[in-house]
Amino acid sequence: MSSAQPGTAGEAAQAGGTFTHRQMVTAMSGLLLAVFLAALDQTVVATAMRTVADDLHGQTEQAWATTAYLIASVLAMPFYGKLSDIHGRKPMYLVSIAVFVIGSVLCGTAGSMTELALYRAVQGLGGGGLMSLPTAVVADLAPVRERGRYFAFLQLAWVAASVVGPLAGGAFAEAGAVFGVAGWRWVFLLNVPLGLLALVTVRKALTLPHERRAHRMDVLGAAALALFLVPLLIVAEQGRSWGWTAPVSSSSSRWARPDWRCSSPSSCGAATKPYSRSGCSGGAASPCARRSTSRSGSASSVR
């Protein structure tokens, strides 16, 4: 395989793409394998989770294994995007695959549902990169008019995983022991050889031009994202068991609303004042109030 011409991604886009179709297909082989790995894990685990919960005596806690993965992956996605701008797509993609494989090994050795939920969170930290970075990589590789074709390839990986995953998950869940290891543990251990293969493939096949960009990590923004997003995800996963109107569900959802902590209109920030940029401060004498009053008066006179 011939190497891509040196240059930045911006120069590649201006030139209409420095990668030939053959180079694109070679690079996509690594991406597809990694995307298939992440998609397959979700479909396999969803099918085998009932058996996993029975074996670990955690029927009432099995939802936390899914919730932990979901929360960790969602929170990790923005970091992978920012760090890939700084250090490059390929290094961060390799890191995400390595973290995912480590989390899979830990999940395969879990002795309780609590441990499994914790290890699934580690796995989710890698899964966030596997799901978010392929889109950025395709955008760097392909010109705009050809990106749809390669995005379709990524979707095919999810389609294949949705067919293979339930079959594999059911087979492993029903298997007694495979090579002396409980069948359901292979749901996670299967990711190890696939992940190692993806590591080798991405390392050899994916060659990307990179222009280092000086970015500052928004730590406060990440903390705010976690603070408001985590309660919503927990309620979405646990609301049916807790009860949608239960105090714990109501308090979590109210905490995630930015206007809940505003004790008065004057104490709310710009985020809770949609008209602040246009000069509407929300007071009685504001232009918005006058327009609202005039509209209501006109409507009442018509009636």
C-alpha positions as CSV (number, residue, x, y, z in Angstrom):
1,M,0.0,0.0,0.0
2,S,1.4,3.3,-1.0
3,S,1.5,5.9,1.8
4,A,-0.6,9.1,1.6
5,Q,1.0,12.3,0.5
6,P,2.1,14.5,3.5
7,G,0.0,17.5,4.3
8,T,-2.7,18.6,6.6
9,A,-6.3,17.5,6.5
10,G,-7.3,21.0,5.4
11,E,-4.9,20.9,2.4
12,A,-6.3,17.4,1.6
13,A,-9.8,18.8,1.5
14,Q,-8.8,21.7,-0.6
15,A,-7.1,19.4,-3.1
16,G,-10.2,17.3,-3.3
17,G,-8.7,14.5,-1.2
18,T,-5.1,13.1,-1.3
19,F,-6.3,9.5,-0.7
20,T,-7.1,7.2,-3.5
21,H,-10.1,4.8,-3.3
22,R,-7.8,1.9,-2.6
23,Q,-6.2,3.8,0.3
24,M,-9.6,4.7,1.6
25,V,-10.8,1.1,1.5
26,T,-7.6,0.0,3.4
27,A,-8.1,2.6,6.0
28,M,-11.8,1.8,6.3
29,S,-11.0,-1.9,7.0
30,G,-9.5,-0.9,10.4
31,L,-12.4,1.5,11.2
32,L,-15.0,-1.1,10.3
33,L,-13.5,-3.7,12.5
34,A,-13.3,-1.4,15.5
35,V,-16.9,-0.2,14.9
36,F,-18.1,-3.7,14.5
37,L,-16.4,-4.5,17.8
38,A,-18.3,-1.8,19.7
39,A,-21.6,-2.6,18.0
40,L,-21.2,-6.3,18.6
41,D,-20.5,-5.9,22.3
42,Q,-23.8,-4.0,22.8
43,T,-26.0,-6.5,21.0
44,V,-24.3,-9.5,22.5
45,V,-24.4,-8.2,26.1
46,A,-28.1,-7.2,25.7
47,T,-29.0,-10.7,24.8
48,A,-27.0,-12.5,27.4
49,M,-27.6,-10.1,30.3
50,R,-30.4,-12.1,31.8
51,T,-28.1,-15.2,32.1
52,V,-25.3,-13.0,33.5
53,A,-27.6,-11.6,36.2
54,D,-28.8,-15.1,37.2
55,D,-25.3,-16.4,37.5
56,L,-24.1,-13.4,39.5
57,H,-27.3,-13.2,41.6
58,G,-28.0,-9.7,40.6
59,Q,-31.4,-9.6,39.0
60,T,-32.3,-6.3,40.7
61,E,-29.0,-4.7,39.7
62,Q,-28.6,-5.9,36.1
63,A,-29.7,-2.5,34.7
64,W,-26.7,-0.8,36.3
65,A,-24.4,-2.8,34.0
66,T,-26.0,-1.1,31.0
67,T,-26.3,2.3,32.7
68,A,-22.7,2.4,33.7
69,Y,-21.6,1.7,30.1
70,L,-23.9,4.3,28.7
71,I,-22.9,7.0,31.1
72,A,-19.2,6.4,30.7
73,S,-19.3,6.3,26.9
74,V,-21.4,9.4,26.6
75,L,-19.1,11.4,28.9
76,A,-16.0,10.2,27.2
77,M,-17.1,11.2,23.6
78,P,-16.4,14.9,23.9
79,F,-12.9,14.2,25.4
80,Y,-12.0,11.9,22.5
81,G,-13.0,14.6,20.1
82,K,-11.0,17.3,21.8
83,L,-7.9,15.1,22.4
84,S,-8.0,13.8,18.8
85,D,-7.7,17.4,17.6
86,I,-4.6,17.9,19.8
87,H,-2.9,14.5,19.5
88,G,-4.4,13.1,16.3
89,R,-7.2,10.7,15.4
90,K,-5.1,7.6,15.1
91,P,-3.4,7.7,18.6
92,M,-6.7,8.4,20.4
93,Y,-8.5,5.6,18.4
94,L,-5.8,3.1,19.4
95,V,-6.2,4.3,23.0
96,S,-9.9,3.8,22.9
97,I,-9.5,0.2,21.5
98,A,-6.9,-0.6,24.2
99,V,-9.2,0.7,27.0
100,F,-12.1,-1.2,25.6
101,V,-10.1,-4.5,25.5
102,I,-8.9,-3.9,29.1
103,G,-12.5,-3.3,30.2
104,S,-13.6,-6.5,28.4
105,V,-11.0,-8.6,30.2
106,L,-12.2,-7.1,33.6
107,C,-15.8,-7.8,32.7
108,G,-15.0,-11.4,31.9
109,T,-13.5,-11.8,35.4
110,A,-16.4,-10.1,37.4
111,G,-17.6,-11.9,40.4
112,S,-20.6,-9.8,41.2
113,M,-23.0,-7.5,39.5
114,T,-21.4,-4.6,41.3
115,E,-18.0,-5.5,39.9
116,L,-19.5,-6.0,36.4
117,A,-21.1,-2.5,36.5
118,L,-17.8,-1.0,37.5
119,Y,-15.9,-2.8,34.8
120,R,-18.6,-2.0,32.2
121,A,-17.9,1.7,33.0
122,V,-14.2,1.1,32.2
123,Q,-15.3,-0.6,29.0
124,G,-17.6,2.3,28.2
125,L,-14.7,4.8,28.4
126,G,-13.2,2.9,25.4
127,G,-16.5,2.4,23.7
128,G,-17.1,6.2,23.6
129,G,-14.1,6.6,21.3
130,L,-15.0,3.6,19.2
131,M,-18.4,5.1,18.4
132,S,-17.4,8.8,18.0
133,L,-14.0,8.9,16.4
134,P,-14.9,7.0,13.1
135,T,-17.0,9.9,12.0
136,A,-14.2,12.3,12.5
137,V,-11.7,10.0,10.7
138,V,-14.0,9.6,7.7
139,A,-14.3,13.4,7.6
140,D,-10.5,13.7,7.5
141,L,-10.0,11.0,4.9
142,A,-12.8,11.7,2.3
143,P,-13.9,14.9,0.5
144,V,-17.4,16.1,1.3
145,R,-19.1,14.7,-1.8
146,E,-17.8,11.2,-1.1
147,R,-18.3,11.0,2.7
148,G,-21.8,9.6,2.4
149,R,-20.5,6.4,0.8
150,Y,-18.1,5.7,3.6
151,F,-20.6,6.6,6.3
152,A,-22.8,3.9,4.8
153,F,-20.0,1.4,5.3
154,L,-19.9,2.3,9.0
155,Q,-23.7,1.8,9.2
156,L,-23.2,-1.6,7.6
157,A,-21.0,-2.6,10.6
158,W,-23.9,-1.9,12.9
159,V,-26.4,-3.8,10.7
160,A,-24.1,-6.8,10.7
161,A,-23.6,-6.6,14.5
162,S,-27.4,-6.4,15.0
163,V,-27.7,-9.7,13.2
164,V,-24.7,-11.6,14.5
165,G,-24.8,-10.2,18.1
166,P,-28.1,-11.7,19.3
167,L,-27.2,-15.1,17.8
168,A,-23.8,-15.1,19.5
169,G,-25.2,-13.8,22.7
170,G,-27.8,-16.5,22.9
171,A,-25.3,-19.2,22.0
172,F,-22.9,-18.1,24.7
173,A,-25.7,-17.7,27.3
174,E,-27.0,-21.2,26.7
175,A,-23.5,-22.8,26.7
176,G,-22.5,-24.4,29.9
177,A,-18.8,-24.0,29.9
178,V,-16.4,-23.3,27.1
179,F,-12.7,-24.3,27.7
180,G,-13.5,-24.4,31.4
181,V,-15.0,-20.9,31.5
182,A,-18.6,-20.1,31.9
183,G,-20.3,-19.4,28.6
184,W,-21.6,-15.9,29.4
185,R,-18.0,-14.8,30.2
186,W,-17.1,-15.3,26.6
187,V,-19.5,-12.6,25.7
188,F,-16.8,-10.2,27.1
189,L,-13.7,-12.3,26.5
190,L,-14.6,-12.5,22.8
191,N,-13.7,-8.8,22.5
192,V,-10.1,-9.5,23.4
193,P,-9.0,-11.3,20.1
194,L,-11.2,-9.0,18.1
195,G,-9.8,-5.9,19.8
196,L,-6.2,-7.0,19.3
197,L,-6.9,-7.6,15.7
198,A,-8.5,-4.2,15.4
199,L,-5.4,-2.6,17.1
200,V,-3.1,-4.2,14.6
201,T,-5.3,-3.3,11.6
202,V,-5.8,0.3,12.7
203,R,-2.1,0.7,13.4
204,K,-1.0,-0.6,10.0
205,A,-3.9,0.5,7.7
206,L,-4.9,3.9,9.1
207,T,-2.6,6.7,8.0
208,L,-3.9,10.2,8.6
209,P,-2.4,13.6,8.2
210,H,-2.5,15.6,11.4
211,E,-2.1,19.2,12.2
212,R,-1.7,19.8,15.9
213,R,-4.2,22.3,17.2
214,A,-3.7,24.1,20.4
215,H,-6.9,23.5,22.4
216,R,-7.6,24.1,26.1
217,M,-9.5,21.3,27.8
218,D,-12.8,22.6,29.2
219,V,-12.7,20.9,32.6
220,L,-15.6,23.0,34.0
221,G,-17.7,22.3,30.9
222,A,-17.0,18.6,31.3
223,A,-18.0,18.7,35.0
224,A,-21.2,20.5,34.1
225,L,-22.0,17.9,31.4
226,A,-21.5,15.1,33.9
227,L,-23.5,17.0,36.6
228,F,-26.6,17.5,34.3
229,L,-26.3,14.4,32.1
230,V,-25.7,11.7,34.6
231,P,-29.0,12.2,36.5
232,L,-31.0,12.2,33.3
233,L,-29.4,8.9,32.1
234,I,-29.9,7.3,35.5
235,V,-33.6,8.3,35.5
236,A,-34.0,7.1,31.9
237,E,-32.6,3.7,32.9
238,Q,-34.0,3.3,36.4
239,G,-37.3,5.2,36.1
240,R,-39.4,2.2,35.4
241,S,-38.2,0.3,38.4
242,W,-38.2,3.4,40.7
243,G,-41.4,4.8,39.4
244,W,-41.5,7.8,37.1
245,T,-43.2,9.9,39.8
246,A,-41.1,8.6,42.7
247,P,-39.2,11.3,44.7
248,V,-35.8,10.0,43.6
249,S,-36.8,10.2,39.9
250,S,-38.4,13.6,40.3
251,S,-35.4,15.1,42.2
252,S,-32.9,13.7,39.7
253,S,-34.7,15.1,36.7
254,R,-35.3,18.5,38.4
255,W,-31.5,18.7,39.2
256,A,-30.8,18.3,35.5
257,R,-32.9,21.3,34.6
258,P,-30.8,24.5,34.5
259,D,-33.6,26.7,35.6
260,W,-34.4,24.7,38.7
261,R,-31.7,26.4,40.7
262,C,-32.8,30.0,39.8
263,S,-34.5,31.3,43.0
264,S,-35.7,34.4,41.1
265,P,-35.6,35.7,37.5
266,S,-32.9,38.1,38.4
267,S,-30.6,35.4,39.6
268,C,-30.9,33.2,36.4
269,G,-28.0,33.4,33.9
270,A,-28.1,34.1,30.2
271,A,-28.8,30.4,29.5
272,T,-32.3,30.8,31.1
273,K,-33.1,34.1,29.4
274,P,-33.7,33.3,25.7
275,Y,-34.3,36.9,24.8
276,S,-31.3,38.5,26.6
277,R,-29.3,38.8,23.4
278,S,-32.1,40.7,21.7
279,G,-32.4,43.2,24.5
280,C,-35.3,41.5,26.3
281,S,-34.5,41.3,30.0
282,G,-37.7,39.8,31.1
283,G,-39.0,42.8,33.1
284,A,-42.4,44.3,32.9
285,A,-41.2,47.3,30.9
286,S,-39.1,45.2,28.4
287,P,-39.9,45.1,24.7
288,C,-40.8,41.4,24.9
289,A,-43.3,42.1,27.7
290,R,-44.9,45.0,25.6
291,R,-45.1,42.8,22.5
292,S,-46.6,40.0,24.5
293,T,-49.2,42.4,26.1
294,S,-50.1,43.8,22.7
295,R,-50.6,40.4,21.2
296,S,-52.8,39.2,24.1
297,G,-54.8,42.4,23.9
298,S,-55.3,42.0,20.2
299,A,-56.4,38.4,20.6
300,S,-58.8,39.3,23.4
301,S,-60.3,42.1,21.3
302,V,-60.9,39.7,18.4
303,R,-62.7,37.3,20.6
